[in-house]
Amino acid sequence: MITRENIQTFRKYNFVLTPVHKSKDPKLDKAPVNKNGKWHYNWTDEELLSANRLGAYHRDSEIFDVDF
């Protein structure tokens, strides 16, 4: 469950958050949700709270993701 506290904590870490798709289609699953066909970076808390899943833009958040 996504909470307002989660969002605030991630933003304190300077994560640039986005809702991401949750789908059985592997091409769509975990892909960022688009607005007007483009990636969007300024989601409101309410939009993020209503998402099924959250992600962070790695480059913009200055983070790395390593899969083992």
N, C-alpha and C positions, 0 to 999 in steps of 0.2 A: 504494500500500500504506500502510495506517495503522500507525504505529509508536507505541510507548510514549513515545518522545522527542517525536513530533509532539504528542501529547496534553498532555504536560507543558509544552511550549513554549506551546501555545495557552492553557493554564490560567494560565501566568505572565502572559500578556497580559490576563487576566481574562475570557476568552471563556467563555461558558456553552454547552457543547457538547451536541450531540444527534446520534444516528444519524438519517440521512434516507433515504428510500426511493429506490431506483434502479429505474425502471420505464419501460416504453414508453408507459404511460398518462400523458398529460400532466397529468391532474388529480392523480395520485399522485406522479409524479416530483418529487424534491427536497422533498417534504413531510416534516415531522418524524415520526419513529416515535412512536407513542403507547403508554402503559402504562395499562391499564384505561380506554381511551377518552379519556384526557386527556394533554396535553403533560406531559412529565416533564423535570425539570431536574437531577436528581442521578444521572446514569449512572455506573456504575463503570468503571474503566479497561478491565476485561475485556469489558464490554458494548460499549464504544466500539471496542475492538480488533477485535471480531467483526463490526462494521458494514461494509457495502459502501461507505458514503459518510458523511462527517461534515458537520454544519452548526453554525452558532452562532446563538443567539437574539440578534437585533440589539439590541433595546431593553435586554435584561438584560445584554448584553455592552458596551453603550454604543458600538456601532459603526454605521457606515452602509455600505450597499451601493449602488453606482451602476453601472448598466448603460449602455453607450454603443452 
